[in-house]
Amino acid sequence: MTALADATLEQVDALAALTEMLVEVERTISSLQAARDGILAVGSRLALDVAAQAGHPDHGDMSARTVAAEFATALRVSDRTVQRRMADAAWVVEHFPLVWEAQGAGRISAAHARVVCEAGEHLPDAASRAAYAAQIIPFAEIESPARVGRMARRVAERFQARSIDERHLDAREKRSVWVKDVGDGMTQLGLLGPSALVHGVFERLTQMSEAVQEHESPEREHPECESTEHESPELPAPEPDERTLAQRRADLALDLLLTGAPAGHDRGEGLLAAIRGTVSITVPVTTLIGEDSTPAELNGRTPVDPATARRIAGAAAGWDRILTHPVTGAVLAVDRYRPGPDLKRHLRARDQRCRFPTCGYASVDCDIDHHHEAALGGATEESNLGHLCRRHHVLKHHSPWVVEPLGGGIYAWTSPTGKVYVDRPPPQNTVTFTEDPAILAPF
């Protein structure tokens, strides 16, 4: 059964109208949320101005409490909550006015504004924050918050006054583990540590969890012949593992921390204990050889310091080389010094995540899909292949959504209502060169 394949023209038109209405409502909500932040920011500024005029020794804390109490009683909410919102709103309006204005105009949502501000919160001065916001806002206008967050962290690195090596050394001092009780006999265990190690831990848990599922013993087949009193009784079939991937990860993590090994899950041959966590590092070659300080990227998500990237690259048995255009940064080819599935590596490096518009699933968690089905003559080549997460892979094959390759890794998706959404591969973490800085692409 193909979803919406039997819809009438009137029903498709109704869906198109609902989509337009939803978009306009979301824009209005974003604008109103920005207006609310503006009011809260003005309230915060009013409190500080009153405190400054009177020379209050608490630097405005009591004045802010007073204003927050005024707002809170009128809104029938906690004044602590309102005071926290006032401080957050004032910080956004004062530090990222371009982001606040874009949200007020309905060009980006509150979720977009939040990830942009979080990625740039450590930028040192107003000029750097303004330049950063000017570059990332156009990207935020056409992509989902998850994708914007990853790109924002990369763009923010360009405006950092201190190198990522220096900041990483300081940040490492904050590593910690904490516990938080959440009720119903459950407790959270939190860990803050270097990105490469934490992602490696998570990847190892994922591989172990998948291995547990793959090696689950199938139910025993009972012979059709009748058993006799001299035959051994059949052993009961093992219970199927009904746990989700997240549940298996949690159980394995506790198993490892409590026993030092996956004792409660592993088998005699030690399959799980042999699994090691893996991470993917993308680093410009100029950084790798020490001639540049452009940050590396971990799993296409977050910048990491070059020193960590060099250590990982030096210890790896093999690694991919991504050849990019020196001006545009587009992927030209991917090869490897060791033999391997070159096409898969090229696609993974090009796509980095699911190619359905707004989806942020990493390519390593996705299927490689033939846009034009192989059974109908579609070629198994770069121009006809792309990563889709399982959700959008199923959507492509069982709904009227249609994807069309436009070349260069660019795809046009046509919705059931006829709207076209163009999805471009994310920019590579690379160094580009041009004689005129004015013509450099913002990303």
C-alpha positions in Angstrom: 0.0 0.0 0.0 1.4 3.4 -1.0 0.4 6.3 1.3 -1.8 9.0 -0.2 -1.6 7.3 -3.6 -5.4 7.1 -3.7 -6.0 10.6 -2.5 -8.4 12.7 -4.6 -7.3 16.1 -6.1 -9.5 17.8 -3.5 -7.7 16.0 -0.7 -4.3 16.9 -2.1 -5.4 20.5 -2.4 -6.6 20.4 1.2 -3.2 19.1 2.3 -1.4 21.9 0.4 -3.7 24.5 2.0 -3.1 23.0 5.5 0.7 23.1 4.8 0.5 26.8 3.9 -1.6 27.6 7.0 0.8 25.7 9.2 3.8 27.5 7.8 2.2 30.9 8.4 1.1 30.0 11.9 4.7 28.9 12.8 6.0 32.2 11.4 3.5 34.1 13.5 4.4 32.1 16.6 8.1 32.7 16.0 7.5 36.4 15.6 5.4 36.6 18.8 8.1 34.6 20.8 10.7 37.1 19.6 8.3 40.0 20.7 7.9 38.4 24.1 11.7 38.1 24.4 12.0 41.8 23.5 9.6 42.7 26.3 11.4 40.5 28.8 14.7 42.0 27.8 13.4 45.6 28.2 12.1 44.6 31.7 15.6 43.3 32.5 17.2 46.5 31.2 14.7 48.6 33.2 15.7 46.8 36.4 19.4 47.4 35.8 18.8 51.1 35.0 16.9 51.6 38.2 19.6 49.8 40.2 22.4 51.8 38.5 20.7 55.2 39.2 20.3 54.3 42.9 23.7 52.7 43.2 22.3 49.4 44.5 25.1 47.2 45.9 23.5 44.0 44.6 24.1 45.2 41.0 20.4 45.0 40.2 19.5 41.6 41.5 16.7 42.8 43.8 15.4 45.1 41.1 15.3 42.2 38.7 13.4 40.1 41.2 10.9 42.9 41.6 10.3 43.2 37.9 10.1 39.5 37.5 7.5 39.3 40.4 5.4 41.9 38.6 5.5 40.0 35.3 5.0 36.6 37.0 1.9 37.5 39.1 0.3 39.0 36.0 1.1 35.8 34.0 0.3 33.4 36.9 3.7 31.7 36.7 6.7 31.4 39.0 8.7 34.6 39.4 11.9 32.5 39.4 11.0 31.2 35.9 10.3 34.7 34.7 13.5 36.1 36.0 15.5 33.3 34.3 13.6 34.0 31.0 14.4 37.7 31.4 18.1 37.0 31.7 18.0 34.6 28.7 16.1 37.1 26.6 18.3 40.0 27.5 21.4 37.9 26.6 20.0 37.0 23.1 18.8 40.5 22.3 22.0 42.2 23.4 24.5 39.7 22.1 22.8 38.4 18.9 20.4 41.2 17.7 20.6 39.9 14.1 19.3 36.5 15.2 16.5 38.1 17.3 15.5 40.3 14.4 15.4 37.3 12.0 13.2 35.4 14.4 11.0 38.5 14.8 10.5 38.6 11.1 9.5 35.0 11.0 12.5 34.0 8.9 13.7 31.5 11.5 12.1 29.8 14.5 12.9 29.9 18.2 14.6 26.5 17.8 16.8 27.9 15.0 17.7 31.0 17.1 18.5 28.8 20.1 21.1 26.6 18.3 22.6 29.6 16.5 23.1 31.5 19.8 24.4 28.4 21.7 27.0 27.8 19.0 28.2 31.4 19.1 27.9 32.0 22.9 31.7 31.9 23.4 32.5 34.5 20.7 34.5 37.3 22.4 33.1 40.5 21.0 30.1 42.1 19.3 31.8 42.4 15.9 32.6 38.7 15.8 29.1 37.7 16.9 27.6 40.0 14.2 29.8 38.6 11.5 29.0 35.0 12.6 25.3 35.7 12.7 25.3 37.3 9.3 26.8 34.1 7.8 24.7 31.5 9.6 21.3 33.2 9.4 20.8 32.6 5.6 21.7 28.9 6.2 19.2 28.8 9.1 16.4 30.1 6.9 16.5 27.0 4.6 17.6 24.1 7.0 16.4 22.4 10.1 17.7 23.3 13.6 19.7 20.0 13.8 21.5 20.8 10.6 21.9 24.4 11.5 23.5 23.5 14.9 26.2 21.4 13.2 27.0 24.1 10.7 26.8 26.9 13.3 29.5 25.2 15.4 31.8 25.1 12.3 31.1 28.7 11.3 31.6 30.0 14.9 35.1 28.5 14.9 36.2 31.0 12.2 35.5 33.9 14.6 37.1 32.5 17.8 39.9 34.7 19.1 41.6 31.7 20.8 42.6 28.5 19.0 40.6 25.4 19.6 43.7 23.8 21.1 43.8 26.4 23.9 40.1 26.3 24.5 40.1 22.5 24.6 42.8 22.4 27.3 40.7 24.7 29.4 37.5 22.8 28.7 39.1 19.5 29.7 39.4 20.8 33.2 35.6 20.7 33.5 35.3 17.0 32.8 33.1 15.3 35.4 30.5 12.7 36.2 27.3 13.4 38.0 24.1 11.6 39.2 20.6 12.9 39.2 17.6 11.0 40.7 14.5 11.3 38.5 12.0 9.3 40.5 10.2 5.9 40.0 13.4 4.1 41.0 15.4 5.6 38.1 18.5 7.8 38.1 20.5 9.6 35.4 24.3 9.2 35.1 25.9 12.1 33.3 29.4 12.3 31.8 31.2 15.4 30.4 34.5 14.5 28.6 36.5 15.0 25.4 34.3 14.7 22.4 36.4 12.0 20.7 36.3 9.7 23.7 32.6 10.2 24.5 31.6 9.6 20.9 33.8 6.6 20.8 32.1 5.2 24.0 28.7 5.8 22.5 29.7 4.1 19.2 31.1 1.1 21.0 27.9 0.7 23.0 25.9 1.0 19.7 28.0 -1.7 18.0 27.7 -4.0 21.1 23.9 -3.5 21.1 23.6 -4.3 17.5 25.8 -7.4 17.9 23.6 -8.6 20.8 20.6 -8.4 18.5 22.3 -10.0 15.5 23.6 -12.9 17.5 20.3 -13.5 19.3 19.6 -17.3 19.3 16.7 -18.2 17.0 13.9 -20.1 18.3 14.5 -23.8 18.2 12.7 -25.7 15.6 10.7 -28.6 17.0 10.8 -31.8 14.9 7.5 -33.0 13.4 8.1 -36.6 14.5 6.7 -37.7 17.8 9.1 -38.0 20.7 9.5 -41.3 22.6 10.2 -41.9 26.3 13.8 -42.6 25.5 14.4 -39.1 23.8 15.7 -36.2 25.7 13.1 -33.5 26.3 13.2 -30.4 24.2 14.8 -27.4 25.8 12.5 -24.4 25.9 13.2 -21.8 23.2 15.0 -18.7 24.4 12.9 -15.6 25.0 13.3 -13.1 22.2 15.1 -9.9 23.1 12.4 -7.2 23.0 14.6 -4.4 24.2 15.1 -1.3 22.1 18.5 -0.2 20.9 18.5 2.6 23.6 17.6 0.1 26.3 20.4 -2.3 25.2 22.9 0.6 25.2 21.9 1.5 28.8 22.1 -2.1 30.0 25.5 -2.6 28.4 26.9 0.6 29.8 25.9 -0.4 33.3 27.3 -3.9 32.7 30.6 -2.5 31.6 30.9 0.1 34.4 30.0 -2.4 37.2 32.0 -5.4 36.0 34.6 -4.0 33.7 33.3 -6.2 30.9 30.0 -7.0 29.2 29.7 -10.0 31.4 25.9 -10.2 31.4 25.6 -10.0 27.6 28.7 -11.6 26.1 29.2 -15.1 25.0 32.0 -17.6 25.5 33.9 -16.5 22.5 34.0 -12.9 23.8 32.4 -11.3 20.7 31.3 -8.1 22.5 34.5 -7.6 24.5 36.4 -7.5 21.2 34.4 -4.6 19.9 36.1 -1.2 20.0 34.5 2.2 19.6 35.1 4.1 16.3 34.8 7.7 15.4 35.1 9.6 12.1 37.5 12.6 11.9 37.4 15.1 9.0 40.5 17.3 9.0 42.1 19.5 6.3 45.5 18.1 5.3 47.1 21.5 6.1 46.0 21.0 9.7 47.1 17.4 9.7 50.6 18.3 8.8 50.7 21.2 11.2 50.7 24.1 8.7 47.2 25.3 9.7 45.0 25.5 12.8 41.6 24.9 11.1 39.6 22.6 13.5 38.9 19.0 12.6 35.3 17.7 12.8 34.1 14.7 14.7 31.5 12.5 13.0 30.4 15.6 11.0 28.9 17.1 14.2 31.3 19.0 16.4 34.7 20.6 16.0 37.7 19.0 17.8 41.2 20.3 18.4 43.8 19.4 15.8 46.1 17.7 18.3 43.4 15.1 19.0 42.7 14.7 15.3 46.4 14.1 14.6 46.6 11.4 17.3 43.6 9.6 15.9 44.9 9.8 12.3 48.3 8.6 13.4 46.9 5.6 15.2 44.4 4.6 12.5 45.1 1.5 10.4 43.7 3.4 7.4 41.8 6.6 6.6 39.9 8.2 3.7 41.2 11.0 1.6 38.5 13.4 0.5 39.6 15.5 -2.5 37.8 18.9 -2.6 37.7 21.8 -5.1 40.1 24.4 -3.9 37.6 27.3 -4.3 34.1 25.8 -3.9 35.0 23.1 -1.5 32.8 20.5 -3.4 33.8 16.9 -3.1 35.7 15.8 -6.2 36.7 12.2 -5.2 37.3 10.0 -2.2 40.0 7.3 -2.2 41.9 5.4 0.4 45.4 4.1 0.6 44.0 0.7 1.4 41.6 -1.2 -1.0 38.0 -0.9 0.0 34.4 0.1 -1.1 35.4 3.5 -2.6 31.9 4.4 -3.7 30.4 3.9 -0.2 33.1 6.1 1.3 32.6 8.8 -1.3 28.9 8.9 -0.6 29.4 8.9 3.1 31.8 11.8 2.8 29.6 13.7 0.4 26.2 13.2 2.2 27.3 13.2 5.9 23.6 12.7 6.8 20.2 11.7 5.5 19.4 13.5 2.2 15.7 14.1 2.9 15.2 17.9 3.6 15.5 18.8 7.3 16.7 15.4 8.4 19.9 15.3 10.4 20.5 11.5 10.8 24.2 10.7 10.3 25.1 8.8 7.1 26.6 6.0 9.1 23.0 5.3 10.4 21.4 5.5 7.0 20.7 3.2 4.0 22.3 3.9 0.6 19.3 4.3 -1.7 19.1 4.1 -5.5 17.1 7.2 -6.5 16.1 5.5 -9.7 15.5 1.9 -8.7 18.1 -0.6 -9.8 15.4 -3.1 -10.8 14.1 -0.5 -13.3 17.6 0.2 -14.8 18.9 2.7 -12.3 22.7 2.8 -12.3 24.8 2.0 -9.2 26.9 5.1 -9.4 27.4 8.3 -7.4 24.9 10.4 -9.3 22.1 7.9 -8.6 22.9 7.1 -4.9 22.3 8.9 -1.7 21.9 8.2 2.0 18.4 8.0 3.5 17.5 7.1 7.1 15.1 4.2 7.4 12.1 6.5 8.0 12.7 8.5 4.8 13.7 5.5 2.8 10.3 4.0 3.5 8.6 7.3 2.9 10.3 7.5 -0.6 9.1 4.1 -1.6 5.6 4.1 0.0 4.3 7.6 -0.6 4.0 10.1 -3.5 7.2 11.9 -2.5 9.6 11.9 -5.5 13.3 12.6 -5.6 15.2 13.8 -8.6 19.0 14.1 -8.9 20.1 17.5 -10.2 23.8 16.7 -10.3 26.7 17.5 -8.0 25.0 15.6 -5.1 22.0 18.0 -5.2 18.5 16.5 -5.0 15.0 18.0 -5.6 12.3 16.4 -3.6 8.7 16.9 -4.8 6.0 16.6 -2.1 2.5 15.1 -2.7 1.1 18.7 -3.1 3.7 19.5 -5.7 6.0 21.6 -3.7 9.7 21.2 -4.5 12.4 21.2 -1.8 16.1 21.2 -2.9 18.6 19.4 -0.6 22.2 20.1 -1.0 25.1 18.1 0.5 26.6 19.8 3.5 29.8 21.8 2.9 33.0 20.0 3.7 35.3 20.9 6.5 38.1 22.0 4.2 40.2 25.0 3.2 39.4 27.0 0.1 41.5 29.6 -1.8 40.6 32.6 -3.9 42.3 35.7 -5.1 39.4 37.9 -4.0 38.1 37.3 -0.5 34.8 39.1 -1.5 33.8 36.1 -3.7 34.3 33.5 -1.0 31.2 31.4 -0.3 29.9 32.1 3.2 30.0 28.4 4.0 
